[in-house]
Amino acid sequence: MVRTQIQLREKQAKQLKKLASAQHKSMAEVIRQAIDYMITSKVGFDIEERKKRAVAAAGRFHSGASDISERHDEYLVGAYRH
């Protein structure tokens, strides 16, 4: 293992300590698990990868409405009401 040092906000440190205690793990182990999750999950995509995915998705779906660019806010509100 490689030793490293990080700085946490007071609230983060308190919550991390409680979480580690509840799981019967060290704070370091909880941090390692969080890092592993970020590395292996889609949350960990870098910004360039996100841009590529957004560009690839653009234009691939059809709503059937011809005025989306003018009324997008109205459509969005309607979508969240359902």
Sequence and secondary structure as in RCSB ss.txt:
>XXXX:A:sequence
MVRTQIQLREKQAKQLKKLASAQHKSMAEVIRQAIDYMITSKVGFDIEERKKRAVAAAGRFHSGASDISERHDEY
LVGAYRH
>XXXX:A:secstr
         HHHHHHHHHHHHHTT  HHHHHHHHHHHHHHSGGG  HHHHHHHHHHHTTS   S S HHHHHHHH
HHHHHH 
